[in-house]
Amino acid sequence: MKVFFISDTHFDHKNIIAYTSRPFPDVETMNQKLIDRWNETVAEGDLVYFLGDFCMRPKQNARRFRRLLNGSIILIKGNHDGKAAIYLEAGFLEVHKRLVIEHPERNDVKILLTHRAQPNPGADIALNIHGHIHDSALSGENYTGRYFNVSVENIGYRPVELRRLLELAGI
C-alpha cells in the first residue's frame, strides 16, 4: 500500500479555475482531468490523505466524486468542506480537523497534516503537510519550519506519494 497526499481539488467549483489560473477550459473538463490523474496515480489498495476543500456542495457531490476515485481516503477538513458526517456517509474512512502521523520507517519523526499551514507547529513536528494556499507561498517569520503545500496547483493536479514528499523535505 502506498500513501498519498492532495488538497484543494474543489470538484464542481467553476470559479476556482479563474481564481487560481487552472489550465482547464471549464469545470467539467477540470473534474474529469482531476479524476483521471488521481486514478492514474492511486491504486485501489492505496491510502490518500485529502487535506481539505474536496468539492462544492458536499451534500450533493461528496458521494458522487468519492465513488469515482481509487483508494481509501482520510479527510482533513478544509474551510469549504461540510460536516464530517457527509464525508463519512460518502465513504471516507475518517474525518479530522488535524492529524499527526509518523514517518513510515522512523516513529520519532512526526508529520502534521492540516488544511492551513500551522505557524510554529511545535518542536516535535518535522513536517507540516498542508493545502489551502493553492499556488501561493507561505510568508512571515512564523513559517520557518518545514512545510509542504499539496494544493493541486503545486503537485501537477495529481496526488503525491509520501515517500516523494519526505525525499523532497530531506527527511
TAZI-V718127 format. One record per residue. RES is the residue in three letters. PHI is phi as a letter, one per 30 degrees, with the letter a starting at -180 (999 if undefined). PSI is psi as a letter, one per 30 degrees, with the letter a starting at -180 (none if undefined). Layout:
res:RES phi:PHI psi:PSI
res:RES phi:PHI psi:PSI
This chain:
res:MET phi:999 psi:k
res:LYS phi:c psi:l
res:VAL phi:c psi:k
res:PHE phi:b psi:l
res:PHE phi:b psi:k
res:ILE phi:a psi:l
res:SER phi:a psi:l
res:ASP phi:i psi:h
res:THR phi:d psi:e
res:HIS phi:h psi:h
res:PHE phi:e psi:k
res:ASP phi:i psi:g
res:HIS phi:c psi:j
res:LYS phi:e psi:e
res:ASN phi:d psi:f
res:ILE phi:d psi:f
res:ILE phi:d psi:e
res:ALA phi:d psi:e
res:TYR phi:e psi:e
res:THR phi:c psi:g
res:SER phi:h psi:h
res:ARG phi:d psi:k
res:PRO phi:d psi:h
res:PHE phi:b psi:k
res:PRO phi:d psi:f
res:ASP phi:a psi:l
res:VAL phi:d psi:e
res:GLU phi:d psi:e
res:THR phi:d psi:e
res:MET phi:e psi:e
res:ASN phi:e psi:e
res:GLN phi:d psi:e
res:LYS phi:d psi:e
res:LEU phi:d psi:e
res:ILE phi:d psi:e
res:ASP phi:e psi:e
res:ARG phi:d psi:e
res:TRP phi:e psi:e
res:ASN phi:d psi:f
res:GLU phi:d psi:f
res:THR phi:c psi:e
res:VAL phi:c psi:k
res:ALA phi:c psi:l
res:GLU phi:e psi:e
res:GLY phi:d psi:g
res:ASP phi:d psi:l
res:LEU phi:c psi:k
res:VAL phi:b psi:k
res:TYR phi:c psi:j
res:PHE phi:c psi:j
res:LEU phi:c psi:h
res:GLY phi:j psi:l
res:ASP phi:i psi:i
res:PHE phi:d psi:e
res:CYS phi:a psi:l
res:MET phi:d psi:l
res:ARG phi:h psi:i
res:PRO phi:e psi:e
res:LYS phi:e psi:e
res:GLN phi:d psi:f
res:ASN phi:c psi:f
res:ALA phi:e psi:e
res:ARG phi:d psi:e
res:ARG phi:e psi:e
res:PHE phi:d psi:e
res:ARG phi:e psi:e
res:ARG phi:d psi:f
res:LEU phi:d psi:f
res:LEU phi:c psi:k
res:ASN phi:d psi:l
res:GLY phi:i psi:l
res:SER phi:c psi:k
res:ILE phi:b psi:k
res:ILE phi:c psi:k
res:LEU phi:c psi:k
res:ILE phi:c psi:j
res:LYS phi:d psi:k
res:GLY phi:c psi:l
res:ASN phi:d psi:f
res:HIS phi:c psi:g
res:ASP phi:d psi:k
res:GLY phi:d psi:a
res:LYS phi:d psi:k
res:ALA phi:e psi:e
res:ALA phi:e psi:e
res:ILE phi:d psi:e
res:TYR phi:d psi:e
res:LEU phi:d psi:e
res:GLU phi:d psi:f
res:ALA phi:d psi:f
res:GLY phi:j psi:g
res:PHE phi:d psi:k
res:LEU phi:d psi:e
res:GLU phi:b psi:l
res:VAL phi:b psi:k
res:HIS phi:b psi:l
res:LYS phi:d psi:e
res:ARG phi:a psi:l
res:LEU phi:a psi:k
res:VAL phi:c psi:k
res:ILE phi:c psi:l
res:GLU phi:c psi:l
res:HIS phi:e psi:k
res:PRO phi:d psi:f
res:GLU phi:b psi:f
res:ARG phi:b psi:j
res:ASN phi:d psi:f
res:ASP phi:d psi:f
res:VAL phi:c psi:j
res:LYS phi:c psi:k
res:ILE phi:b psi:k
res:LEU phi:c psi:k
res:LEU phi:c psi:k
res:THR phi:b psi:l
res:HIS phi:d psi:e
res:ARG phi:c psi:k
res:ALA phi:e psi:k
res:GLN phi:c psi:j
res:PRO phi:d psi:k
res:ASN phi:h psi:i
res:PRO phi:d psi:f
res:GLY phi:k psi:k
res:ALA phi:d psi:f
res:ASP phi:d psi:f
res:ILE phi:c psi:j
res:ALA phi:d psi:f
res:LEU phi:a psi:k
res:ASN phi:c psi:j
res:ILE phi:c psi:k
res:HIS phi:b psi:l
res:GLY phi:b psi:b
res:HIS phi:i psi:e
res:ILE phi:c psi:g
res:HIS phi:h psi:c
res:ASP phi:c psi:g
res:SER phi:d psi:l
res:ALA phi:c psi:k
res:LEU phi:d psi:k
res:SER phi:b psi:l
res:GLY phi:j psi:l
res:GLU phi:d psi:f
res:ASN phi:d psi:f
res:TYR phi:c psi:i
res:THR phi:c psi:f
res:GLY phi:d psi:a
res:ARG phi:c psi:k
res:TYR phi:b psi:k
res:PHE phi:b psi:k
res:ASN phi:c psi:j
res:VAL phi:c psi:g
res:SER phi:e psi:k
res:VAL phi:e psi:e
res:GLU phi:d psi:f
res:ASN phi:c psi:f
res:ILE phi:b psi:g
res:GLY phi:i psi:g
res:TYR phi:i psi:h
res:ARG phi:a psi:l
res:PRO phi:e psi:k
res:VAL phi:c psi:k
res:GLU phi:d psi:k
res:LEU phi:e psi:e
res:ARG phi:e psi:e
res:ARG phi:d psi:e
res:LEU phi:d psi:e
res:LEU phi:d psi:e
res:GLU phi:d psi:e
res:LEU phi:d psi:e
res:ALA phi:d psi:f
res:GLY phi:i psi:h
res:ILE phi:c psi:none
